[in-house]
């Protein structure tokens, strides 16, 4: 939940609790956890939109996999991803894992998170522990669990990434938000790569700082540029997000050739 719009956003205080603040300025409501850094943002006039570029980038998993029947979100924040998935992916049942009850209450009260229903539920507790104890197989796991300073320690371990892979369906995807200026960025990326046998891609968000790591339970079938661009055009029409830009952004941190992306140690499929 780390948006590097960071400390330039603030505004009048709407709520202050135990390390949780909500502020609003210029029609944008922001969530802060134990710091001035923006964890989540909502444009009040368009509460279901993805205001921060890194949250939009997390949806780039759709370039490689269809909307799943079930998904798990680790780290709720203001509920931006939960709301977007709830509104745009009616075929998906989403379970949210959040450690702070207050964050869940604030998301409902100040960020228009829908009430629990068959398609949207939440569970309180440490996401790493809950996943290690076993969740039903899921096609998508989204991990967005920074506080104002660092990634939650329990989500930066070899055992968590192994548990995450075990929780995915045979063609499931993990999408995880990392902060490139975090001194542990390289170590965390290497842990993900080991757990997923190098089936990983990185997408830097439009606003520098956040990097989304996609890790795949199996080699993605769609890695060629022509296929990705064609698919991106359809996704942009359906979801209203900049999928063609995501495709071009995948050139920045990944191996590729003129035909398409190449996952380390594996051949790009025809």
VENWO-V918085 format. One record per backbone hydrogen bond with DSSP energy under -1.0 kcal/mol. CO is the residue of the C=O (numbers start at 1). NH is the residue of the N-H. E is the energy in kcal/mol with one decimal. If there is no record, write none. Layout:
BEGIN
{{CO	NH	E} {CO	NH	E}}
END
This chain:
BEGIN
{{3	6	-1.6} {5	8	-1.4} {6	9	-1.1} {12	24	-1.5} {15	22	-2.3} {17	19	-1.8} {19	34	-2.3} {20	17	-3.0} {21	32	-2.5} {22	14	-3.3} {22	15	-1.6} {23	30	-3.2} {25	28	-2.1} {27	44	-2.4} {28	25	-2.3} {29	42	-2.6} {30	23	-2.3} {31	39	-3.2} {31	40	-1.0} {32	21	-2.6} {38	3	-2.8} {40	31	-2.6} {42	29	-3.2} {43	46	-1.8} {46	49	-1.6} {52	56	-1.5} {53	57	-2.3} {54	58	-1.6} {57	60	-1.8} {58	61	-1.2} {59	62	-2.0} {60	63	-2.0} {61	64	-1.9} {61	65	-1.3} {69	93	-2.2} {70	139	-1.3} {71	95	-2.4} {72	142	-3.0} {73	97	-3.2} {74	144	-2.9} {76	79	-2.1} {79	83	-2.8} {80	84	-2.3} {81	85	-2.6} {82	86	-2.3} {83	87	-2.4} {84	88	-2.7} {85	89	-2.3} {89	92	-2.1} {93	71	-2.6} {94	121	-2.3} {95	73	-2.6} {96	123	-2.8} {97	75	-2.8} {98	125	-1.9} {100	104	-1.3} {101	105	-2.1} {102	106	-2.6} {103	107	-2.4} {104	108	-1.9} {105	109	-2.4} {106	110	-3.2} {107	113	-2.0} {119	94	-2.7} {120	117	-2.7} {121	96	-2.7} {123	98	-2.1} {126	130	-2.6} {127	131	-2.4} {128	132	-2.2} {129	133	-2.0} {138	169	-2.4} {139	173	-1.8} {140	72	-2.3} {141	175	-2.9} {142	74	-3.4} {143	177	-2.6} {145	152	-2.0} {150	147	-2.2} {152	155	-1.8} {153	156	-1.6} {157	161	-1.8} {158	162	-2.2} {159	163	-2.4} {160	164	-2.8} {161	165	-2.1} {162	166	-2.3} {163	167	-1.6} {165	168	-1.1} {167	138	-2.3} {169	172	-2.6} {172	217	-2.5} {173	141	-2.3} {174	215	-2.7} {175	143	-2.6} {176	213	-2.8} {178	211	-2.9} {179	182	-1.9} {182	185	-2.3} {184	188	-2.9} {185	189	-2.6} {186	190	-2.4} {187	191	-1.9} {188	192	-2.0} {189	193	-2.5} {190	194	-2.3} {191	195	-2.2} {192	196	-2.0} {193	198	-3.0} {194	197	-1.1} {196	199	-1.9} {198	200	-1.8} {199	216	-2.6} {201	214	-3.2} {203	212	-2.8} {209	180	-3.4} {210	205	-2.7} {211	178	-2.7} {212	203	-2.7} {213	176	-2.5} {214	201	-2.3} {215	174	-3.0} {223	261	-2.5} {224	228	-2.7} {225	229	-2.9} {226	230	-2.1} {227	231	-2.4} {228	232	-2.6} {229	233	-1.8} {230	234	-1.3} {231	235	-2.2} {232	236	-2.6} {233	237	-1.6} {234	238	-1.9} {235	239	-3.2} {236	240	-1.9} {241	243	-2.0} {242	246	-1.7} {243	247	-2.2} {244	248	-1.8} {245	249	-2.3} {246	250	-1.3} {248	251	-1.6} {249	252	-1.6} {255	262	-2.8} {259	225	-2.4} {260	257	-2.4} {263	266	-2.4}}
END
